[in-house]
Amino acid sequence: MKFVDEARIEVHAGRGGDGAVSFRREKYVPRGGPDGGDGGRGGSVFARADRNANTLIDFRYKRIFRADDGRKGQGKQCTGRSAEDIWLRVPVGTQIRDRATNELVADLAESGQVALLARGGRGGLGNVNFKSSVNRAPRRFTPGEPGESRDLRLELKLLADVGLLGAPNAGKSTFIRAVSGARPKVAEYPFTTLVPSLGVVRVDVSRSFVVADIPGLIEGAAAGAGLGHQFLRHLARTRLLLHIVDMAPVDPGADPVQEARAVVSELKRYDPALHRKPRWLVLNKADLVPAANRGVTAAEIARRLRWKGPLFVISAATGEGCRELCFRIMEHLENAP
């Protein structure tokens, strides 16, 4: 299934039915009086978060959702039938904004959570509501209220505890394959990862966390270069970022420090709040560095980056250091406020 994390839709609630003007007409009842009923309520449009949905692709092909109008009231004080509501199924983690004002309409972060997108109009009043001691035969009624109409933007932000950052081919997909059951594509060319992927890391029977992998970031990503900038929104809900750096690039002209700085710069340009999240430095592909030189290489990279935070040296290909890193992540998530 194609992964779609953005969509634009129009929702139109139904109009309420008009009230009725009617008078009781029965044999031997010459002055039965007014008996016009009220109009029915127009249909509303709701959104419900469903954990079985994982993409917004359904809204790429159908973008206009229009609820039916309520029925008109009838005689004998019969209220018109109310229209059926429309329910839209969206993935958990979907944010809904008004395109005109950019106002956040709903943030559906839990399965089963419901949001009202457009309210149906109330039905009008029949003439039975206007009778009085001085007006025994009112011919007045009110029309049904119009339903709401909105132009909305849907954005899916994946729910994950840990997000993976890094340049293309840094080993993010290999890492998520090594520590979880996720199986993203892994290859030797850049931009192997084209869509985000989630993996559940289980460190114990009852202790686990979710990792999100997005396409690699390159310089100029915030301005549209590459693919990563399209999916940085999926890291917004994470509590910890792992900055994965290739400490042994195959290209002799590649500089791990320069690539790492470019990733951090693009992250800050995209969203300063995302840049301020806790971030750990993870030096990957240690198996390609002689054991005697790993400590020196890691220290040199940290020195050039002026890194003062947690630092880990791992090999996602062989699994070296991955288990220890996962336990540290679990402890951080459990103790973090």
C-alpha positions as CSV (number, residue, x, y, z in Angstrom):
1,M,0.0,0.0,0.0
2,K,1.3,3.5,-0.9
3,F,2.2,5.6,2.1
4,V,0.4,8.9,2.1
5,D,0.8,11.2,5.1
6,E,-0.9,14.4,3.8
7,A,-4.3,15.1,2.3
8,R,-6.7,17.9,1.7
9,I,-10.4,17.4,2.1
10,E,-13.7,19.3,2.1
11,V,-16.4,18.4,4.5
12,H,-20.0,19.7,4.2
13,A,-22.5,19.0,6.9
14,G,-26.2,18.7,6.0
15,R,-28.8,21.5,6.2
16,G,-31.6,21.2,8.7
17,G,-35.1,20.5,7.4
18,D,-37.7,23.3,7.4
19,G,-40.4,23.4,9.9
20,A,-44.0,22.7,8.6
21,V,-47.1,24.8,8.5
22,S,-50.0,22.5,9.0
23,F,-53.5,22.5,10.7
24,R,-55.4,19.6,12.1
25,R,-58.1,18.5,9.8
26,E,-60.5,15.9,11.1
27,K,-64.2,15.2,10.9
28,Y,-66.1,16.9,13.7
29,V,-63.0,18.9,14.7
30,P,-63.7,22.3,12.9
31,R,-60.9,24.1,14.7
32,G,-58.2,21.6,15.3
33,G,-55.4,24.2,15.5
34,P,-51.8,24.1,14.3
35,D,-49.9,20.8,14.1
36,G,-46.9,21.5,11.9
37,G,-43.8,19.5,13.1
38,D,-40.2,20.5,13.3
39,G,-37.6,19.8,10.6
40,G,-35.0,17.1,11.0
41,R,-31.3,17.7,11.9
42,G,-28.8,17.7,9.1
43,G,-26.0,15.1,9.0
44,S,-22.7,15.9,10.7
45,V,-19.2,14.9,9.7
46,F,-16.9,13.2,12.2
47,A,-13.4,11.7,12.2
48,R,-12.4,8.7,14.3
49,A,-8.9,7.4,14.9
50,D,-8.5,3.8,13.9
51,R,-5.3,1.8,14.8
52,N,-6.0,-0.5,11.8
53,A,-5.4,2.4,9.4
54,N,-1.8,3.5,8.7
55,T,-2.1,5.8,5.7
56,L,-4.2,8.7,4.4
57,I,-4.4,7.2,0.9
58,D,-8.2,6.9,1.0
59,F,-8.4,10.7,1.0
60,R,-6.3,11.1,-2.1
61,Y,-9.0,9.9,-4.4
62,K,-12.1,11.1,-2.6
63,R,-11.7,14.6,-1.2
64,I,-15.3,15.9,-0.8
65,F,-17.6,14.5,1.9
66,R,-21.1,15.8,2.0
67,A,-23.7,14.8,4.5
68,D,-27.4,14.7,3.6
69,D,-29.9,17.3,4.6
70,G,-32.6,16.8,7.2
71,R,-36.2,16.2,6.1
72,K,-38.9,18.8,6.3
73,G,-41.4,18.5,9.2
74,Q,-44.9,17.2,8.5
75,G,-48.4,17.5,9.9
76,K,-49.7,15.8,13.0
77,Q,-46.6,17.2,14.8
78,C,-44.4,14.8,13.0
79,T,-40.7,15.7,13.1
80,G,-38.8,15.3,9.9
81,R,-36.2,12.5,9.8
82,S,-32.6,13.5,10.7
83,A,-29.9,12.7,8.3
84,E,-27.2,10.1,8.9
85,D,-23.8,11.3,10.1
86,I,-20.6,10.6,8.1
87,W,-17.7,9.0,9.8
88,L,-14.2,9.3,8.4
89,R,-11.6,6.7,9.5
90,V,-8.1,8.1,9.9
91,P,-4.8,6.7,11.3
92,V,-3.9,7.2,14.9
93,G,-1.6,10.3,15.1
94,T,-3.5,12.3,12.5
95,Q,-3.7,16.1,13.0
96,I,-6.5,18.0,11.3
97,R,-6.2,21.7,10.6
98,D,-8.4,24.4,9.0
99,R,-6.6,25.4,5.7
100,A,-8.0,28.9,5.9
101,T,-6.8,29.8,9.4
102,N,-4.3,27.0,10.1
103,E,-6.2,26.4,13.3
104,L,-5.8,22.9,14.9
105,V,-9.2,21.3,14.7
106,A,-8.2,17.9,16.2
107,D,-5.2,15.9,17.2
108,L,-6.3,12.2,17.1
109,A,-3.4,10.7,19.1
110,E,-5.4,7.7,20.6
111,S,-7.3,4.9,19.0
112,G,-11.0,5.5,19.1
113,Q,-10.7,9.2,19.6
114,V,-13.4,11.2,17.9
115,A,-13.5,14.7,16.5
116,L,-16.4,16.7,15.1
117,L,-15.3,18.3,11.8
118,A,-18.6,19.9,10.6
119,R,-21.8,20.2,12.6
120,G,-25.1,19.6,10.9
121,G,-27.7,22.3,10.9
122,R,-30.6,22.2,13.3
123,G,-34.1,21.6,12.0
124,G,-36.5,24.5,11.8
125,L,-39.6,25.0,14.0
126,G,-43.1,24.1,12.8
127,N,-46.0,26.4,13.4
128,V,-47.2,24.4,16.4
129,N,-44.4,26.2,18.3
130,F,-45.9,29.6,17.7
131,K,-49.4,29.1,18.9
132,S,-50.6,31.3,21.8
133,S,-53.7,32.6,23.4
134,V,-53.8,35.5,21.0
135,N,-52.6,33.6,17.9
136,R,-54.6,30.4,17.6
137,A,-53.7,29.8,13.9
138,P,-50.1,30.8,13.3
139,R,-48.8,30.4,9.8
140,R,-45.2,31.0,10.9
141,F,-42.3,28.5,10.7
142,T,-38.5,28.8,10.7
143,P,-36.3,27.3,8.0
144,G,-33.6,24.8,8.9
145,E,-30.1,26.1,9.7
146,P,-27.3,25.5,7.2
147,G,-24.6,23.0,8.0
148,E,-21.0,23.8,8.5
149,S,-18.5,23.6,5.6
150,R,-14.7,23.4,6.1
151,D,-11.6,23.0,4.0
152,L,-9.3,20.9,6.0
153,R,-5.7,19.6,5.8
154,L,-4.9,16.2,7.3
155,E,-1.3,15.4,8.4
156,L,-0.2,12.1,9.8
157,K,2.4,12.2,12.5
158,L,3.5,8.7,13.5
159,L,3.5,7.8,17.2
160,A,7.0,6.7,18.2
161,D,9.1,7.0,21.3
162,V,12.5,7.2,19.4
163,G,13.3,8.8,16.1
164,L,16.3,8.0,13.9
165,L,18.2,10.8,12.2
166,G,21.1,10.6,9.8
167,A,22.5,11.1,6.3
168,P,21.6,8.6,3.6
169,N,23.4,5.2,4.0
170,A,24.3,6.0,7.6
171,G,22.7,2.6,8.6
172,K,19.4,3.7,10.1
173,S,17.4,1.0,8.3
174,T,20.0,-1.6,9.2
175,F,19.7,-0.5,12.9
176,I,15.9,-0.8,13.0
177,R,16.2,-4.2,11.4
178,A,18.7,-5.3,14.0
179,V,16.7,-4.2,17.1
180,S,13.1,-4.8,16.0
181,G,10.9,-6.9,13.8
182,A,10.6,-4.2,11.1
183,R,12.1,-5.1,7.7
184,P,12.7,-1.9,5.7
185,K,14.6,-2.2,2.5
186,V,18.4,-2.1,2.9
187,A,20.8,-1.5,-0.1
188,E,24.1,0.1,-0.9
189,Y,22.8,3.1,-2.7
190,P,21.5,6.4,-1.2
191,F,17.8,7.0,-0.4
192,T,16.9,3.3,0.0
193,T,14.3,4.3,2.5
194,L,11.5,6.2,0.7
195,V,8.8,6.2,3.4
196,P,8.9,6.1,7.2
197,S,8.8,2.8,9.0
198,L,8.1,1.8,12.6
199,G,9.6,-0.9,14.6
200,V,8.8,-2.2,18.1
201,V,11.9,-2.9,20.2
202,R,11.2,-5.3,23.1
203,V,13.9,-5.3,25.7
204,D,11.9,-7.4,28.2
205,V,8.6,-9.2,28.4
206,S,6.8,-6.1,29.5
207,R,9.2,-3.4,28.4
208,S,9.3,-2.0,24.9
209,F,9.4,1.2,22.9
210,V,8.7,2.2,19.3
211,V,11.4,3.5,16.9
212,A,10.6,5.6,13.8
213,D,13.0,5.6,10.7
214,I,12.7,8.3,8.1
215,P,14.6,8.8,4.8
216,G,18.1,10.3,5.2
217,L,18.7,14.0,5.4
218,I,21.1,15.9,3.2
219,E,22.1,19.5,3.0
220,G,19.3,21.7,1.8
221,A,16.6,19.3,3.0
222,A,14.6,22.0,4.7
223,A,14.4,23.8,1.4
224,G,13.2,20.7,-0.4
225,A,16.3,18.8,-1.4
226,G,16.1,15.0,-1.0
227,L,13.3,13.2,0.8
228,G,13.8,13.5,4.5
229,H,12.3,17.0,4.9
230,Q,8.9,15.5,3.9
231,F,8.9,13.2,6.8
232,L,10.5,15.2,9.6
233,R,7.0,15.7,11.0
234,H,6.9,12.1,12.0
235,L,9.6,12.8,14.6
236,A,7.5,15.5,16.3
237,R,6.0,13.2,18.8
238,T,9.2,11.3,19.7
239,R,10.8,11.7,23.1
240,L,14.4,10.9,22.0
241,L,16.4,11.3,18.8
242,L,19.2,9.0,17.8
243,H,21.6,10.8,15.4
244,I,23.3,7.9,13.5
245,V,26.6,8.7,11.9
246,D,28.6,6.5,9.5
247,M,32.1,6.5,11.2
248,A,33.7,4.6,8.3
249,P,32.3,6.0,5.0
250,V,33.3,4.0,1.9
251,D,33.9,7.2,-0.1
252,P,37.3,8.5,0.9
253,G,36.2,12.1,0.3
254,A,33.2,11.9,2.7
255,D,33.5,13.6,6.0
256,P,31.3,12.1,8.8
257,V,31.6,15.3,10.9
258,Q,30.5,17.5,8.0
259,E,27.5,15.2,7.2
260,A,26.5,15.2,10.9
261,R,26.6,19.0,11.1
262,A,24.5,19.2,7.9
263,V,21.8,17.0,9.5
264,V,21.7,19.0,12.7
265,S,21.6,22.3,10.7
266,E,18.6,21.1,8.6
267,L,16.8,19.8,11.7
268,K,17.1,23.3,13.3
269,R,16.0,25.0,10.1
270,Y,12.9,22.8,9.9
271,D,11.7,23.1,13.5
272,P,13.6,24.6,16.4
273,A,11.4,22.6,18.8
274,L,12.5,19.4,17.2
275,H,16.1,20.5,17.4
276,R,15.8,21.0,21.1
277,K,14.6,17.4,21.8
278,P,17.1,15.1,23.6
279,R,19.5,13.7,21.0
280,W,22.1,11.0,21.3
281,L,25.1,10.5,19.0
282,V,25.4,6.9,17.7
283,L,28.5,6.1,15.6
284,N,27.6,3.2,13.3
285,K,29.6,0.7,11.2
286,A,32.2,0.1,13.9
287,D,32.9,-3.3,12.3
288,L,34.6,-1.5,9.4
289,V,37.1,0.2,11.8
290,P,40.0,-1.8,13.3
291,A,39.3,-2.5,17.0
292,A,42.4,-0.7,18.1
293,N,41.3,2.5,16.3
294,R,37.6,2.6,17.2
295,G,38.1,4.6,20.4
296,V,40.4,7.1,18.7
297,T,38.1,7.6,15.8
298,A,35.1,8.0,18.0
299,A,36.9,10.5,20.2
300,E,38.0,12.5,17.2
301,I,34.5,12.7,15.8
302,A,33.1,13.8,19.1
303,R,35.9,16.4,19.5
304,R,35.3,18.0,16.1
305,L,31.5,18.0,16.7
306,R,32.1,19.5,20.2
307,W,29.8,16.7,21.4
308,K,29.0,16.7,25.2
309,G,26.0,14.3,25.3
310,P,25.7,10.5,25.3
311,L,27.9,8.8,22.7
312,F,27.6,5.2,21.5
313,V,29.7,3.1,19.1
314,I,27.8,0.3,17.5
315,S,27.7,-2.0,14.4
316,A,24.1,-2.4,13.2
317,A,25.3,-5.0,10.7
318,T,26.7,-7.3,13.3
319,G,24.6,-6.2,16.3
320,E,27.6,-5.1,18.3
321,G,26.6,-2.6,20.9
322,C,22.9,-2.5,19.8
323,R,21.5,-4.4,22.8
324,E,23.3,-2.2,25.3
325,L,22.0,0.9,23.5
326,C,18.4,-0.4,23.6
327,F,18.6,-0.9,27.3
328,R,20.0,2.6,27.8
329,I,17.1,4.0,25.7
330,M,14.6,2.1,27.7
331,E,16.0,3.4,31.0
332,H,15.9,7.0,29.6
333,L,12.3,6.7,28.5
334,E,11.2,5.2,31.9
335,N,13.0,7.9,33.9
336,A,12.3,10.9,31.6
337,P,9.6,13.3,32.9
